[in-house]
Amino acid sequence: MAAAVQSLPLLHYRSALVESVNVSYIEAGSIEKPNVVLFPAFPSSANEFRKLIPLLAQDYHVVTPSYPAFGLTTAPPDFTYNWSSVASVVSGLLLALNITSYAAYIHGYGADVGLRLAIQNPSATKAIITQNGNAYVQGFNQNFWAPIFALWNTSNSAAAQATVRNNVLTSDSTQTIYLDGTNPKELDLVDPNQWSLDYFQNIQGETNQDRQIDLLYDYRNNVAMYPQFQEYFRKTQVPLIALWASNDPSFVPAGAEAYKTDLPNARIQYFEAGHMALESKLKEIASGVLGFLKDIGYGQ
């Protein structure tokens, strides 16, 4: 007799046309269950959450999109690569999927998309899980961000762009984002296919680099919105947990602690990991998410 194998929810790889953008997304779990929307980080796509999704989808309906310029999402030639446009596309996808309320998991770039949607429709976001998703200037590692700050300070000059192309948008830098800060004993948990996929799919080549530079330059407008994000926190007191990789080279622990300024009841949990913490701390982060959502009664 064959041994029984415990079944995890299957991942469905789908696409939807939103504002002339063919949005690639992953979906799992019953649509009858409460929604959890996962907002991915640079340099990855929806695929960042490939291992987390099945662990959440046993209890929740989980959706994660790939933004324009990432993954298999494709946009028309005249698409404007800025964060307002990206957030509009993601909002349109959620509308198409009839997702009107959800818990938001925001990581890196995902904070700037998820929080834009939250301030547009505060009642839709029932809870926030932030994995090094920054909303405070205290969270920036100044050294890491120096080449991007130079883009902003020189009005996207050719010289600053060249520095970003040669030092940020490279194969080695993509690998570094995965490995820097990871516990040395856990390096073999980091899948090298992932940084290779991210680089070849999202970064390699002049066209991809142009799109990424447009998004990095426009990131300054996300920072300009931080006061609005913080006002939203103060007014709504949305339940929030910061699951923060303490060794993240881009967003430092001060960014996690800053959430308590406006959300005194925010929870903070640290992990010895780098920016792509789900590679090495999957079980711990999944447990943190599920425990938090259970404690606040989401979906109960």
Secondary structure, DSSP 4 states (H G I P E B T S, - for coil): -PPP-PPPPPPEEEEEEETTEEEEEEEES-TTSPEEEEE--TT--GGGGTTHHHHHTTTSEEEEEPPTTSTT-B--TT---SHHHHHHHHHHHHHHTT--SEEEEEETHHHHHHHHHHHHSGGGEEEEEEES---SGGGB-HHHHHHHHHHHHTTS-HHHHHHHHHHTSSHHHHHHHHHTTS-GGGGGGS-HHHHHHHIIIIISSHHHHHHHHHHHHHHHHHHHTHHHHHHHHHHH---EEEEEETT-SSB-HHHHHHHHHH-TT-EEEEES--TTGGGT-HHHHHHHHHHHHHHTTTT-
